[in-house]
């Protein structure tokens, strides 16, 4: 879509500029992770968890790694979050569950984001 700016009135031009500015601000506030390979640049947008979900994930991983008590309902919530954000968990190399061998490997070798 091309817009002939010379034909626009001042009010119409201001409207287009403010709309474009609002869209640019909205896009700038969306978090993205850029994945680059040596031959091609691939931009993959991975939506991260909300702040409270991220805090819960960090808490659960920290408690698990330090040998603290993580209840079954909290482990279930962690598993639900891993299903909700699979690309983010994969990118951060986090276990998808706080049960089983993936969890055990994380306790030995993993790093909390």
C-alpha positions as CSV (number, residue, x, y, z in Angstrom):
1,X,0.0,0.0,0.0
2,X,1.5,3.3,-1.1
3,X,0.3,6.6,0.3
4,X,0.9,9.9,-1.6
5,X,1.9,12.1,1.2
6,X,1.8,15.3,-0.9
7,X,-2.0,14.9,-1.5
8,X,-2.8,14.5,2.2
9,X,-4.1,17.4,4.3
10,X,-2.2,18.3,7.4
11,X,-4.8,16.6,9.7
12,X,-4.7,13.4,7.6
13,X,-0.8,13.4,7.6
14,X,-0.8,13.9,11.4
15,X,-3.2,11.0,11.7
16,X,-1.1,8.7,9.6
17,X,2.1,9.6,11.5
18,X,0.5,9.2,15.0
19,X,-1.0,5.8,13.9
20,X,2.4,4.6,12.6
21,X,4.1,5.9,15.8
22,X,1.7,4.0,17.9
23,X,2.2,0.7,15.9
24,X,6.0,1.1,16.1
25,X,5.8,1.6,19.9
26,X,3.6,-1.4,20.2
27,X,6.0,-3.6,18.2
28,X,9.1,-2.2,20.1
29,X,7.5,-3.3,23.4
30,X,7.0,-6.9,22.3
31,X,9.9,-9.2,23.3
32,X,11.5,-11.2,20.6
33,X,14.4,-13.6,20.4
34,X,16.4,-13.5,17.3
35,X,17.9,-16.7,16.1
36,X,20.8,-16.5,13.6
37,X,22.5,-19.2,11.6
38,X,25.7,-18.8,9.7
39,X,24.1,-18.9,6.2
40,X,20.7,-17.3,6.8
41,X,19.1,-15.0,9.3
42,X,15.9,-16.4,10.7
43,X,13.9,-14.4,13.1
44,X,11.7,-16.5,15.3
45,X,9.4,-14.8,17.7
46,X,9.1,-16.7,21.0
47,X,6.6,-15.3,23.4
48,X,8.0,-15.5,27.0
49,X,5.9,-16.2,30.0
50,X,4.3,-13.3,31.9
51,X,6.3,-11.9,34.8
52,X,4.4,-13.8,37.5
53,X,4.7,-17.0,35.5
54,X,8.4,-16.5,35.0
55,X,8.8,-15.8,38.7
56,X,7.0,-19.1,39.5
57,X,9.2,-21.0,37.0
58,X,12.4,-19.6,38.5
59,X,11.1,-20.4,42.0
60,X,10.2,-24.0,41.1
61,X,13.5,-24.6,39.5
62,X,15.5,-23.0,42.3
63,X,13.5,-25.0,45.0
64,X,14.0,-28.2,43.0
65,X,17.7,-27.7,42.5
66,X,18.3,-26.8,46.1
67,X,16.3,-29.8,47.3
68,X,13.4,-27.8,48.6
69,X,9.8,-28.9,48.8
70,X,7.8,-28.5,45.6
71,X,4.2,-29.7,45.9
72,X,2.5,-31.9,43.4
73,X,0.1,-29.1,42.4
74,X,3.1,-26.8,41.8
75,X,4.8,-29.4,39.7
76,X,1.5,-29.7,37.7
77,X,1.4,-25.9,37.2
78,X,5.0,-26.0,36.0
79,X,4.1,-28.7,33.5
80,X,1.1,-26.7,32.3
81,X,3.4,-23.7,31.7
82,X,5.9,-25.8,29.8
83,X,3.0,-26.8,27.5
84,X,1.9,-23.2,27.2
85,X,5.4,-21.9,26.2
86,X,7.1,-24.9,24.6
87,X,9.4,-22.8,22.3
88,X,10.6,-20.7,25.3
89,X,11.3,-23.8,27.5
90,X,13.2,-25.4,24.6
91,X,15.2,-22.3,23.9
92,X,16.1,-22.0,27.6
93,X,16.9,-25.7,27.8
94,X,14.5,-26.2,30.7
95,X,12.9,-29.5,31.6
96,X,9.3,-29.8,30.5
97,X,8.4,-31.4,33.9
98,X,9.7,-31.4,37.4
99,X,9.4,-35.2,37.4
100,X,11.5,-37.9,35.6
101,X,14.9,-38.1,34.0
102,X,14.8,-34.7,32.3
103,X,14.3,-33.2,35.7
104,X,17.1,-35.2,37.2
105,X,19.5,-34.1,34.4
106,X,18.6,-30.5,35.0
107,X,19.3,-30.8,38.7
108,X,22.8,-32.1,37.9
109,X,23.7,-29.9,34.9
110,X,21.1,-27.3,34.3
111,X,21.2,-23.6,34.7
112,X,18.3,-21.4,36.0
113,X,17.5,-18.5,33.6
